[in-house]
C-alpha cells in the first residue's frame, strides 16, 4: 500500500514487451495414469491434464492463465514449480533446463521461483507463529540476513501492509485477506525472480480482493517481479496481466497481449468465455448478446479428437473434428489455435489451413 | 414502502406485499458474546420480482435466508421480528407449520450442490421425496414428475440420469438438479444462496439464464444472495446491500449501479475489476476488513472503513444512522448530507470507476 495514486492510463507498463525471457515452456505435457487392479496395477488410460502447452514469460512481465476448472492451468503452474514431474516437454528457467533436474539440484533454485497459494486458510501451518512461517525460507535456505531473521521478517510484514508487531501471533488470529498477505510475505522472503500465483484472490471477499491485487502490483513495481497468475476470473486477469493465455482441456487455445485478447478475441472459446462474464451494469442487460455454450467441459480422460472445443463450438465444421488446428500467429504477438477464428484478418483461414497441412 | 412506518405503529396486520420482512433480528448467544448476525432488517418483495442481497462474508446474508425458511434452531438462535409470506407469519409459527410451507411455498437453492445433496440416494429419489411429501401421488407419478423437472432444467437424457447418484453429475449438472429439486413443488418464493459461486463462468451463464426463464414461467418471487455484483446486475429488479447485519442501502437496480449513495456501495463498485470498461491502473479497495459481528463498531458500523466518516463531526462514531427514504424506493443509511453524497459520487467516485 505504498502508492495510492489512481490514474486511468492505458499505456502498457514498462518492461512489458522488452526484457529477457525468464521462463520458457515448450510442449509441456502431464498425463496422470488411470490404473485398474488391486495387486497388479495396469494402466487403462490417462487423464491428459496438460497436453502440449507452449509459452514464455519475460522478466518483469505478468502472464495470466485463464480457463475453466479442469483445463490444466493449476497443473501447469505446479509443473513450473516442479511440484509435479512433467510427462513431456521442456521448462527452461533463466536459460537452464529444469524439466527433470533432481530435488537436490532444484533446491537452491527454489529461492528464485516461489508460489502464492489459493487458500489462505490451509496454506499456513496453524501451529506456527507468523514469525516462524515468514522466517522459514531464511532457515531452509540458510540465508544470512544483515540484522537477524526477526528484523527481516518484520520488514517483510511491513512491506505487505501488516503490522510488524504481528510477529508472535498465530494464523487463526487473522482474517482471510491478512492471511493471504502473510503468505505473500513468505513468498517474498528470498526475493524470488518468478512468482507463480495460483488463484491468489479467489478465496477473498470483493473489497479484500482489490487490496491484494493492488498489493501484488505494487510489489511487482518495487521488486521487479515476474508473475505467472493462474485464475478463473477474467476481469482480475485482465487487470493484472500483460499477456494472457486461455486454456481449454489441457491445451492453450489463445495467447495474446492483454489488450489484443480482450478487444479482439479470436478463438470462439475466448469469445464465449468473455460474453459469459456477468457485467455489473443493469442497463447493458437487454442489449447484450450472449453466446450460450451448451453442456459442460468434456472429461479430460477422453477428450474430443482434433480441436477439443468442437463439441461445444457454434462455428465447428467437419474439419474441426478431424484435423487439430495448430497455434498460428495471426496478428503480431497474437497466437490462436482455431480453423475459423473470429475478429481475424481475411486470409486467416488460409493461413491456418496451410499451417495444418491442409492446403 | 411509504405507508410502512405508519402501518407498523397502528397494528400488526398481514401486509399487502407477497413477502414482507419487518425488523428481523437473528442473534446467536455464544461464549464470546452475542453475535448479532441480522440486526433489524426490513424489506418487501412481490411475486415475479427478483431481489438481490449483496454483501461480504459475515454480513448476515445467508443467515437472513435461513431465517426466512425458518431453518434456525430455536435453541441456539434468537429470532425476533416478523416474516410474512403470503399472509402467513413465519417467525411465530410452530416448526410443524413451517415445515409444511417449506418446499411448497418457499424453497432454496444452496451454494454447494455437492454437500447439500445426499450422496447415498439417487438424484431421482431426492426429488421424488420432496414431491411426495407435498403431493399425495404414487411413486410412478412422482418419478415421471422428477424426469420432467430434470428435463426442464436441461439435463440430457433425464430418464436415465434420474437414477444417477450426485457424484456422477458434474458441478453444473448438480446445480441444475438442485434447481429441479427446489422447483419440484412450484414454490412461490425461491431463495438462491450464492447459486453460481462454485461454478465456471460459462456454466454460471447457463444457470443464470435458467433461473430467469423459470422465474418467468412460474411467476415466483426470487431472492438471490451473492457477493458478485455482476450476477445481481444481470438478474435483480431491486438490490439490498448488507453490511454488519443491517441494510445500508436499498433501491432499484439502476439506482444502486448508477446513483448509489452509500460509501460502502461505492467501495464495492470500486473494488471490482470490470470487463465492460477500460482498464484502470489501480482498483479502489475499501480499507480494513469487515467487522466482527460480536463487536460491531459503535455508531455507523462502516465508519472505521469509511473514507468520509470524518465529514460528520463525530456523529459516525456515536450515532447509528437509520435507513431513510431519499427517493421513491431508494433508501440509504448514512449520516452524510444528500447533497454531499451526490457531489462525492459525481465528482470523486464515478470518474474513477
Interface residues (C-beta under 8 A of the other chain):
Chain A: X4 X5 X6 X7 X8 X9 X10 X68 X69 X175 X177 X178 X205 X206 X207 X208 X209 X210 X211 X213 X214 X217 X232 X234 X235 X236 X238 X239 X258 X262 X272 X273 X274 X275 X276 X277 X278 X279 X280 X281 X282 X283 X284 X285 X290 X292 X293 X295 X296 X297
Chain B: X56 X57 X156 X170 X171 X172 X173 X200 X201 X202 X203 X204 X205 X206 X208 X209 X227 X228 X229 X230 X231 X233 X234 X236 X253 X254 X257 X258 X267 X268 X269 X270 X271 X272 X273 X274 X275 X276 X278 X279 X280 X281 X282 X283 X284 X285 X286 X287 X289 X290 X352
